[in-house]
Amino acid sequence: VWGARSPANEASAATMNKAGMVEEGRIREHIQKAGQWRDSIVHAILDREWAGKQEVAGK
C-alpha cells in the first residue's frame, strides 16, 4: 500500500508513520494546485511488513 502527501502536511506524515509506512521518496512537481506544480512525499508499507505488525499487536 502506498500514499502520497504534501511535504507541508505533517499530520498525514504522522498518520502514515503510525501505520508503519516508510517514507520512500519525493515525486517532484507531481500535483498542480492553484496554478503551481507541487511535490508529493510518498510513503509505503509492504504486505509482509503489515502482517508482521499485526502479529506483534496480537491481531
C-alpha positions as CSV (number, residue, x, y, z in Angstrom):
1,V,0.0,0.0,0.0
2,W,1.3,3.5,-0.7
3,G,0.1,7.0,-0.2
4,A,1.3,10.5,-1.1
5,R,1.1,13.7,0.9
6,S,2.1,17.3,0.6
7,P,5.6,18.0,2.1
8,A,3.9,20.5,4.4
9,N,1.3,18.1,5.8
10,E,2.9,16.8,9.0
11,A,-0.4,15.4,10.3
12,S,-0.5,13.0,7.3
13,A,3.1,12.1,7.8
14,A,2.4,11.2,11.4
15,T,-0.6,9.1,10.5
16,M,1.3,7.2,7.8
17,N,4.3,6.6,10.2
18,K,2.0,5.4,12.9
19,A,0.5,2.9,10.5
20,G,4.1,1.6,9.9
21,M,4.5,3.2,6.4
22,V,8.0,4.2,5.4
23,E,8.9,7.4,3.6
24,E,10.1,6.2,0.2
25,G,10.8,9.5,-1.5
26,R,9.6,12.6,-3.3
27,I,7.8,13.0,-6.6
28,R,8.8,16.4,-7.9
29,E,6.1,18.6,-9.5
30,H,3.6,15.8,-9.0
31,I,0.4,17.8,-8.4
32,Q,-0.8,21.1,-9.9
33,K,-2.6,23.2,-7.4
34,A,-3.6,26.9,-7.7
35,G,-1.6,27.1,-10.9
36,Q,1.6,25.8,-9.4
37,W,3.3,22.4,-9.5
38,R,3.8,20.9,-6.1
39,D,5.9,18.0,-4.9
40,S,4.5,14.9,-3.1
41,I,6.1,12.7,-0.5
42,V,5.4,9.0,-0.9
43,H,5.0,6.6,1.9
44,A,4.5,2.8,1.6
45,I,4.3,-0.5,3.5
46,L,4.8,-3.9,2.1
47,D,2.4,-6.8,2.8
48,R,4.9,-8.7,4.9
49,E,5.6,-5.6,7.0
50,W,1.9,-5.1,7.6
51,A,1.5,-8.8,8.5
52,G,4.4,-8.5,10.9
53,K,2.9,-5.5,12.7
54,Q,-0.4,-7.4,13.0
55,E,1.3,-10.4,14.6
56,V,3.2,-8.2,17.1
57,A,-0.1,-6.4,18.0
58,G,-1.8,-9.8,18.5
59,K,-4.4,-9.3,15.8
